[in-house]
Amino acid sequence: MTTVNGRTIGLAHHAGRAVAERVLDRHGIGFLDHLALRAALAADGPFTPDDLADRLSDDLKNDHAVSKEAVTYLAARGYLEFFDGPRLLRPTDAGRALFATASAAVAEVSARLYAGLTEEELTVAGRVLDVVTERANAELAELEG
């Protein structure tokens, strides 16, 4: 039986991400770009580029500049658009369509990855990962604070 620890969680994350990156590549979008587009679509109303980059960096624990590049890339490709001047962004129809298509492709692969796992197993794993994430976020806040 495998013990769940940082290594096993990390290996699963990196393996799953590698698969997702290759699937997303076929759609002309990177992993970070896909997550930025998802955050843009989930945003409640329009947003500034910095607001979206902040949200993405907070979720991924990455550098703001890296997240901002993804936002800029999506705007340059026409998946996000400026309106009401150059300050506010919103997703375009092309961005919505790309996200739907790419997400469906990733969901197909994800279904194969999770096939055969019971609802109970997934629920327990989800609870464990939620606790680990909460504790890691608290540790980060303490280390940075």
C-alpha positions as CSV (number, residue, x, y, z in Angstrom):
1,M,0.0,0.0,0.0
2,T,1.3,3.5,-0.9
3,T,1.6,6.1,1.8
4,V,0.4,9.5,0.9
5,N,3.0,12.1,1.4
6,G,4.5,15.1,-0.4
7,R,6.3,12.9,-2.9
8,T,3.3,10.8,-3.9
9,I,1.1,13.9,-4.2
10,G,3.8,15.6,-6.2
11,L,4.3,12.7,-8.6
12,A,0.6,12.5,-9.2
13,H,0.4,16.2,-9.8
14,H,3.3,16.4,-12.2
15,A,2.2,13.3,-14.2
16,G,-1.3,14.6,-14.5
17,R,0.0,18.1,-15.5
18,A,2.3,16.6,-18.1
19,V,-0.6,14.8,-19.7
20,A,-2.8,18.0,-19.6
21,E,0.0,20.1,-21.1
22,R,0.3,17.7,-24.1
23,V,-3.5,17.7,-24.6
24,L,-3.7,21.5,-24.3
25,D,-0.7,21.8,-26.7
26,R,-2.9,20.3,-29.4
27,H,-5.3,23.2,-28.9
28,G,-2.5,25.9,-29.1
29,I,-2.7,26.8,-25.5
30,G,-0.4,26.2,-22.5
31,F,-1.2,24.9,-19.1
32,L,-0.9,28.3,-17.4
33,D,-2.8,30.0,-20.2
34,H,-5.7,27.5,-19.7
35,L,-5.8,28.2,-16.0
36,A,-5.7,31.9,-16.7
37,L,-8.6,31.6,-19.1
38,R,-10.6,29.5,-16.5
39,A,-10.0,32.2,-13.9
40,A,-11.1,34.9,-16.4
41,L,-14.3,32.9,-17.1
42,A,-15.0,32.4,-13.4
43,A,-14.4,36.1,-12.6
44,D,-17.5,37.9,-11.4
45,G,-17.6,40.7,-14.0
46,P,-14.8,42.5,-15.8
47,F,-11.3,42.5,-14.3
48,T,-8.0,44.3,-14.7
49,P,-5.0,42.3,-16.0
50,D,-3.3,42.6,-12.6
51,D,-6.4,41.3,-10.8
52,L,-6.5,38.2,-12.9
53,A,-2.7,37.7,-12.6
54,D,-3.0,38.1,-8.8
55,R,-5.7,35.5,-8.7
56,L,-3.7,33.1,-10.8
57,S,-0.5,33.7,-8.7
58,D,-2.4,33.2,-5.5
59,D,-3.8,29.8,-6.7
60,L,-0.5,28.6,-8.2
61,K,1.9,30.2,-5.8
62,N,3.9,31.5,-8.7
63,D,5.4,34.8,-9.6
64,H,3.0,37.6,-10.6
65,A,5.0,38.4,-13.7
66,V,4.7,34.9,-15.0
67,S,0.9,35.0,-14.5
68,K,0.7,38.4,-16.1
69,E,2.5,37.0,-19.2
70,A,-0.3,34.5,-19.5
71,V,-3.0,37.2,-19.3
72,T,-1.1,39.3,-21.8
73,Y,-0.8,36.3,-24.1
74,L,-4.5,35.6,-24.0
75,A,-5.3,39.2,-24.8
76,A,-2.9,39.3,-27.7
77,R,-4.4,36.1,-29.1
78,G,-8.0,37.5,-28.9
79,Y,-9.2,35.2,-26.1
80,L,-9.5,38.2,-23.7
81,E,-10.5,41.7,-24.8
82,F,-10.1,45.1,-23.4
83,F,-13.2,47.3,-23.2
84,D,-14.1,50.6,-21.7
85,G,-10.5,51.8,-22.4
86,P,-7.3,49.8,-21.9
87,R,-8.0,49.0,-18.2
88,L,-10.6,46.3,-18.0
89,L,-10.7,42.8,-19.6
90,R,-13.3,40.2,-20.3
91,P,-13.3,36.8,-22.1
92,T,-14.2,36.8,-25.8
93,D,-16.4,34.3,-27.6
94,A,-13.2,32.8,-29.0
95,G,-11.8,32.5,-25.5
96,R,-15.0,30.8,-24.3
97,A,-14.9,28.4,-27.3
98,L,-11.2,27.5,-26.8
99,F,-11.7,26.9,-23.1
100,A,-14.7,24.6,-23.7
101,T,-12.9,22.6,-26.4
102,A,-9.6,22.3,-24.5
103,S,-11.4,21.5,-21.3
104,A,-13.4,18.8,-22.9
105,A,-10.2,17.2,-24.2
106,V,-8.6,17.3,-20.8
107,A,-11.8,15.9,-19.2
108,E,-11.6,12.9,-21.5
109,V,-8.1,12.1,-20.3
110,S,-9.0,12.8,-16.7
111,A,-11.9,10.4,-16.9
112,R,-9.4,7.7,-17.8
113,L,-7.0,8.7,-15.1
114,Y,-9.7,8.5,-12.4
115,A,-11.5,5.4,-13.8
116,G,-12.1,2.7,-11.3
117,L,-11.7,4.8,-8.3
118,T,-14.8,4.7,-6.1
119,E,-16.7,7.9,-5.0
120,E,-15.6,7.1,-1.4
121,E,-11.9,6.9,-2.4
122,L,-12.2,10.2,-4.3
123,T,-13.9,11.8,-1.4
124,V,-11.3,10.7,1.1
125,A,-8.5,11.8,-1.2
126,G,-10.2,15.2,-1.7
127,R,-10.5,15.7,2.1
128,V,-6.8,14.8,2.6
129,L,-5.7,17.2,-0.2
130,D,-7.9,20.0,1.1
131,V,-6.3,19.7,4.6
132,V,-2.8,19.6,3.2
133,T,-3.5,22.6,1.0
134,E,-5.0,24.6,3.9
135,R,-2.0,23.8,6.1
136,A,0.5,24.6,3.4
137,N,-1.2,27.9,2.7
138,A,-1.0,28.7,6.4
139,E,2.7,27.8,6.5
140,L,3.3,30.0,3.5
141,A,1.5,32.9,5.1
142,E,3.6,32.5,8.2
143,L,6.9,32.2,6.2
144,E,6.0,35.3,4.1
145,G,4.5,37.3,6.9
